[in-house]
Amino acid sequence: MYEHHFQCPYCWEDISMLLDSSIGKQTYIEDCEICCNPIELTVVFEENELISFIANNIEQ
């Protein structure tokens, strides 16, 4: 597991999430722990190193 800190695209608060580095590329939705809005996360790991992390808001 890999802990990553980033800014929520809705409330701009600093939050952290645990990411599974054993999966090379993944896209999933996780709620912000502060404002509870859904965040679409796209994460890419190569050889257990994070090479790309994108957190987007979901248009409602």
N, C-alpha and C positions, 0 to 999 in steps of 0.2 A: 504494500500500500504506500501511497505517496500523498503527503499533505500539500495542498496548494492554496495560496491566499490570492484573492482577487476582489474586485469591486462589483457589487450587484448592479446590473444595468437598469434597475428600477429605482432603488433607494440610495444607491451610491455608497452604501456602508461596506466596510471591509469585512469579508467573510472568508472562511476556509472550508475546504471539502477534502475528504479522502478520496483519492483516485486509485483505481486498480491498474497498476503498471504492467500486469501480465497480459492485458488485452491491447494489441497494437493500436487500433483505431476504434473509437467508439463515439456515438452520439446518443444522448439521452436527456431527459428532462428532470430537473431537481428543483424543489421549491427553496427560495431564499429563507434562511433561518431567521432573518430579521423581519422582512415585510410579507413573507409567504407567497410572493408572486413566482410563477413558473419561469425557470431559466433553462434555455436550451444550451447544453454543453457539448462541445465537440473537442475531443481530446485525442492527441496522437503521441504515442510513445515509440521510441526505437531503442532496443537493447536496454529497456527499463529506464530510459531517460526521457523526460517530457520535452518534446520538440515543438508542440503546438497546443494552445489552449484558447478556445473562443467561447465566450459566454454572451449569448444574445437574449434579448427579451422576446417574448412570444406575442405577436400581434393578436389582440382580442377583438 
